[in-house]
């Protein structure tokens, strides 16, 4: 869902900012908000260092081991509605010469807090998260004209919207970390707003397809906002070759039904259909079907259209022609 997090923050930030700023500045604000929305998932880096500890023999399957390892800290420290606002303030100050000392104090305090609540691992994850956020702030300060207040709002939008996009997959985020550590009974007795993920369908495959549909919807949302802000029409940038996605319906009988637990074969194959978006660059002798094909937005929208049509086709085939 990392892409979805960025797309939601970008779309919301751009749509609101476009009401008071020129298109270029509104888009810059949206991009920065989207960048902030991705950094909570920096906690996944821990998995790369913890694999050997959980399976020193290398006998277990990588996907299962990776997710088990990452879930040791994933969706806790960096997904907190308590940590997020404080971090956003520190990130905004970090981009200001006058505020950098205050930023250093605030961000150092968060590292110390994570260390106290979650030992060395918690402190290390918090440090990686904060370094990523400072990097986004410094890049925004260098490449845009956004001020500290603008960065604060972008940071709040990105960091606070991210956890709510994780309610459909895996364990729900710990929205009140580290306070839930210190409440009576600890985390087990204080699950927060959600004790388990939101299930959209009792059928595990349809549930995966629904979650995938939510992800695609966020990307469509971002694309449509971009087209609106730049005063472009969607059909001028959506090529007919996206219809090739219909052929993906055959995957219903060609591969095992995917679920949230085992979805790699589905995700990788369906996303591969996005290649139709850049097919003319790979096969330059083919005639172009769009007058605007030279634009990157057309490649992206056409690839997105192909993947979306493929997802709908697969879902219809799965419902109409159930296995067995």
C-alpha positions in Angstrom: 0.0 0.0 0.0 3.0 2.3 0.0 2.0 3.8 -3.4 -1.5 4.3 -2.2 -0.4 6.2 0.8 1.6 8.6 -1.4 -1.3 9.0 -3.9 -3.9 9.8 -1.3 -1.7 12.5 0.4 -0.7 13.9 -3.0 -4.3 14.0 -4.3 -5.7 15.6 -1.1 -2.9 18.0 -0.7 -2.9 19.1 -4.4 -6.7 19.4 -4.5 -6.9 21.7 -1.5 -3.8 23.7 -2.3 -5.0 24.4 -5.8 -7.9 26.4 -4.4 -5.5 29.1 -3.2 -2.2 28.6 -5.1 -1.1 28.3 -8.8 -1.0 24.8 -10.2 2.8 24.4 -10.0 2.9 25.3 -6.3 -0.1 23.2 -5.5 1.5 20.2 -7.2 4.8 20.8 -5.4 2.8 20.8 -2.1 1.1 17.6 -3.1 4.4 15.9 -4.0 5.9 16.8 -0.6 2.8 15.6 1.2 3.1 12.3 -0.7 6.7 12.0 0.1 6.0 12.4 3.8 3.2 9.8 3.5 5.8 7.1 2.4 8.3 7.5 5.2 6.5 5.7 8.0 7.2 2.5 6.0 10.9 3.0 6.5 10.4 0.7 9.5 10.3 -2.2 7.0 14.1 -1.8 6.7 14.4 -3.8 9.9 13.3 -6.9 8.1 16.5 -6.9 6.1 18.6 -7.1 9.2 16.3 -9.5 11.1 16.0 -12.3 8.6 19.1 -14.2 9.7 18.1 -14.0 13.3 14.7 -15.7 12.8 16.0 -18.3 10.3 19.7 -18.9 10.5 19.5 -22.0 8.4 17.7 -20.4 5.5 15.2 -23.2 5.3 12.0 -21.1 5.5 10.3 -19.4 2.5 11.5 -15.8 2.1 8.1 -14.1 1.8 6.7 -15.6 5.0 9.9 -14.9 6.9 10.2 -11.3 5.6 6.7 -10.4 6.7 7.1 -12.1 10.1 10.4 -10.3 10.6 9.0 -6.9 9.5 6.0 -7.2 11.8 8.2 -7.1 14.8 8.2 -3.3 14.5 6.1 -2.5 11.4 3.0 -0.3 11.9 3.9 0.8 15.4 6.6 3.4 16.1 6.3 5.2 12.8 2.5 4.8 12.4 1.5 6.6 15.6 -0.9 9.5 15.8 1.1 10.5 18.9 4.5 10.5 17.2 3.3 11.9 13.8 2.4 15.5 14.8 5.6 15.9 16.9 7.7 14.6 14.1 5.9 16.9 11.6 6.9 19.9 13.8 10.5 18.8 13.9 10.6 18.2 10.1 9.2 21.7 9.4 11.7 23.3 11.8 14.6 21.3 10.2 14.1 23.2 7.0 14.5 26.6 8.7 17.8 28.0 9.7 16.3 29.5 12.8 14.5 26.4 13.8 17.2 23.7 13.4 18.3 23.7 17.0 14.7 23.3 18.1 14.2 20.6 15.5 17.3 18.7 16.8 15.9 18.8 20.3 12.4 17.6 19.3 13.6 14.8 17.1 16.3 13.7 19.6 13.5 13.6 22.2 11.5 11.2 19.9 14.5 8.9 19.6 14.9 8.8 23.3 11.2 8.2 23.8 11.3 5.2 21.4 14.4 3.9 23.1 12.7 4.0 26.5 9.5 2.4 25.2 11.0 -0.2 22.8 14.7 -0.5 23.6 17.5 -0.3 21.1 15.4 -1.6 18.2 12.7 1.1 18.8 15.3 3.8 18.9 17.0 2.6 15.7 13.7 2.5 13.8 12.7 5.9 15.1 16.1 7.3 14.0 15.7 6.0 10.5 12.2 7.4 10.3 13.3 10.8 11.4 16.3 10.9 9.1 14.0 10.1 6.2 11.6 12.9 7.2 14.4 15.4 7.6 15.7 14.5 4.1 12.2 15.1 2.6 12.1 18.5 4.4 15.6 19.6 3.2 14.8 18.5 -0.4 11.5 20.4 -0.3 13.3 23.5 1.1 15.9 23.3 -1.8 13.6 22.5 -4.7 10.3 24.3 -3.8 9.3 27.6 -2.4 7.3 26.1 0.4 7.9 27.6 3.8 8.1 26.0 7.2 4.4 26.4 7.8 3.6 24.7 4.5 6.0 21.9 5.3 4.3 21.4 8.7 0.8 21.0 7.0 2.3 18.7 4.3 4.0 16.6 7.0 0.8 16.4 9.1 -1.2 15.3 6.0 1.3 12.7 5.0 2.1 11.2 8.4 -1.5 11.2 9.8 -3.2 9.9 6.7 -0.7 7.0 6.3 -1.9 4.7 9.3 -5.5 4.7 8.1 -4.5 3.2 4.8 -3.1 0.2 6.6 -6.4 -1.0 8.1 -7.1 -3.4 5.2 -3.9 -5.5 5.2 -2.0 -7.2 8.0 -2.1 -6.1 11.6 -3.7 -2.7 12.3 -1.3 0.1 13.2 -0.6 1.0 16.8 -2.1 4.5 16.6 -1.3 5.4 20.2 2.3 4.3 20.5 4.0 4.7 22.9 1.2 5.5 25.2 -0.3 2.0 24.8 3.0 0.6 26.1 2.4 2.2 29.5 -1.3 1.7 30.0 -2.4 -1.0 32.4 -2.0 -4.4 30.7 0.2 -3.0 28.0 -0.4 -3.3 24.2 -2.3 -6.6 24.5 -4.9 -5.1 26.7 -5.1 -1.8 24.7 -5.5 -2.6 21.0 -6.6 0.9 20.1 -9.2 1.7 17.6 -8.9 -1.6 15.8 -8.2 -5.0 17.2 -7.8 -6.6 13.7 -7.7 -5.5 10.1 -10.8 -4.5 8.2 -12.1 -7.4 6.0 -14.1 -6.3 2.9 -15.2 -9.8 2.0 -15.4 -13.2 3.7 -14.0 -14.8 0.6 -10.2 -14.4 0.9 -9.6 -13.9 -2.8 -12.4 -11.3 -3.2 -11.1 -9.6 -0.1 -7.7 -9.3 -1.8 -9.3 -8.0 -5.0 -11.3 -5.4 -3.0 -8.1 -4.2 -1.3 -6.3 -4.1 -4.6 -9.3 -2.1 -5.9 -8.9 0.4 -3.1 -5.2 0.8 -4.0 -6.1 1.4 -7.7 -8.8 3.9 -6.7 -6.2 6.0 -4.8 -4.0 6.1 -7.9 -7.0 7.1 -10.1 -7.8 9.8 -7.6 -4.3 11.2 -7.8 -4.2 11.0 -11.6 -7.6 12.7 -12.0 -6.5 15.5 -9.6 -3.3 16.0 -11.5 -5.2 16.2 -14.8 -7.8 18.6 -13.3 -5.2 20.9 -11.8 -3.2 21.0 -15.1 -6.4 21.6 -17.1 -6.2 18.4 -19.1 -8.9 15.9 -20.1 -8.7 12.3 -19.0 -9.7 10.8 -22.4 -6.9 12.6 -24.1 -4.4 10.6 -22.0 -6.1 7.2 -21.8 -5.3 5.1 -24.9 -7.5 2.3 -26.3 -4.7 -0.2 -25.9 -5.5 -0.3 -22.2 -8.3 -2.8 -23.2 -5.6 -5.5 -23.4 -6.3 -6.0 -19.7 -9.4 -8.0 -20.5 -7.2 -10.9 -21.4 -6.1 -11.2 -17.8 -9.4 -13.0 -17.0 -7.7 -16.2 -18.1 -5.5 -16.0 -15.0 -8.4 -17.4 -13.0 -7.7 -20.8 -14.5 -4.0 -20.3 -15.1 -2.8 -19.8 -11.5 -3.9 -20.4 -7.9 -6.4 -18.0 -6.5 -4.5 -15.3 -4.6 -5.2 -14.1 -1.0 -3.6 -11.5 1.2 -1.3 -14.2 2.6 -0.2 -15.4 -0.8 -0.6 -12.7 -3.4 2.8 -12.4 -5.1 2.0 -14.2 -8.3 -1.2 -12.1 -8.7 0.4 -8.8 -8.0 3.5 -9.2 -10.1 1.6 -10.6 -13.1 -1.2 -8.0 -13.1 1.1 -5.1 -12.6 3.2 -6.3 -15.6 0.3 -5.3 -17.8 1.1 -1.7 -17.2 3.9 -2.2 -19.8 1.3 -1.3 -22.4 1.6 2.2 -21.3 5.2 2.5 -22.7 4.8 -0.1 -25.5 5.4 2.4 -28.3 8.8 3.2 -26.9 9.7 -0.5 -26.8 8.1 -1.1 -30.3 8.6 2.2 -32.2 7.4 0.7 -35.5 3.9 0.3 -34.2 1.4 3.1 -35.1 0.5 5.5 -32.2 -3.1 5.5 -31.2 -3.0 8.7 -29.2 -2.2 12.2 -30.3 -0.8 12.8 -26.8 1.2 9.6 -26.6 4.5 11.4 -26.1 3.5 12.6 -22.6 4.4 10.6 -19.5 0.9 11.1 -18.1 -0.5 9.2 -21.1 1.8 6.3 -20.5 0.9 6.2 -16.8 -2.9 6.6 -17.3 -2.9 3.9 -20.1 -0.9 1.5 -17.9 -3.2 2.2 -15.0 -6.2 1.6 -17.2 -4.9 -1.7 -18.4 -4.3 -2.9 -14.8 -7.7 -1.7 -13.7 -9.5 -3.5 -16.6 -7.5 -6.6 -15.8 -8.5 -6.5 -12.1 -12.2 -6.1 -13.0 -12.0 -8.9 -15.6 -10.3 -11.2 -13.2 -12.9 -10.5 -10.5 -15.8 -11.1 -12.8 -14.3 -14.3 -14.1 -13.6 -15.5 -10.5 -17.3 -14.8 -9.5 -18.9 -16.2 -12.6 -16.7 -19.2 -13.0 -15.7 -20.4 -9.5 -13.1 -23.1 -9.3 -14.5 -26.5 -8.6 
